[in-house]
Amino acid sequence: MENRTARLTLLIDPKKKSVFEQLCAREDVTPSQMVRKFIRDYLEHSLGPNWRDEVFGDKET
């Protein structure tokens, strides 16, 4: 299980940011929640379904 958080700063076009925030609001999620989901999905795509074992050394619940 993740114990800490780390800040990720990125630059994005203001118009894309606005549309992204609107889409997140439609789905009742925060932009941070959606970015974390994108990262989890990317890790699983790149490392496979057992990526948590590789990243955390044990199963995440």
C-alpha positions in Angstrom: 0.0 0.0 0.0 1.2 3.5 -0.8 2.5 5.2 2.3 3.4 8.7 1.1 2.5 11.0 -1.6 4.7 12.9 -4.0 3.9 16.0 -6.0 4.0 15.8 -9.8 4.1 19.1 -11.6 3.2 19.3 -15.3 2.6 22.0 -17.8 -0.5 21.8 -19.9 -2.2 24.1 -22.4 -4.8 26.2 -20.4 -7.6 25.2 -22.8 -6.9 21.5 -22.5 -6.8 21.9 -18.7 -10.2 23.6 -18.7 -11.8 20.9 -20.8 -10.1 18.2 -18.7 -11.5 19.7 -15.5 -15.0 19.9 -17.0 -14.9 16.3 -18.1 -13.7 15.2 -14.6 -16.5 17.2 -13.0 -19.0 15.4 -15.3 -17.7 12.1 -13.9 -17.6 13.4 -10.4 -13.9 12.9 -9.9 -11.1 15.4 -9.3 -8.4 15.9 -11.9 -5.9 14.5 -9.4 -8.0 11.3 -9.1 -8.1 10.9 -12.9 -4.4 11.5 -13.3 -3.7 8.8 -10.7 -6.0 6.5 -12.6 -4.2 7.3 -15.8 -0.9 6.4 -14.1 -2.2 3.2 -12.7 -3.6 2.2 -16.1 -0.3 3.0 -17.8 1.7 1.0 -15.2 -0.6 -2.0 -15.7 -0.4 -1.6 -19.5 3.4 -1.4 -19.4 4.2 -3.9 -16.6 1.2 -6.2 -16.7 -1.5 -7.0 -14.2 1.0 -7.8 -11.4 2.6 -4.4 -11.6 1.9 -3.7 -7.9 4.2 -6.6 -6.9 7.0 -5.1 -9.0 6.4 -1.5 -7.7 5.6 -2.2 -4.1 7.2 -5.5 -3.5 3.9 -7.0 -2.3 0.2 -6.9 -3.2 -1.6 -3.6 -2.8 -5.1 -3.8 -1.5 
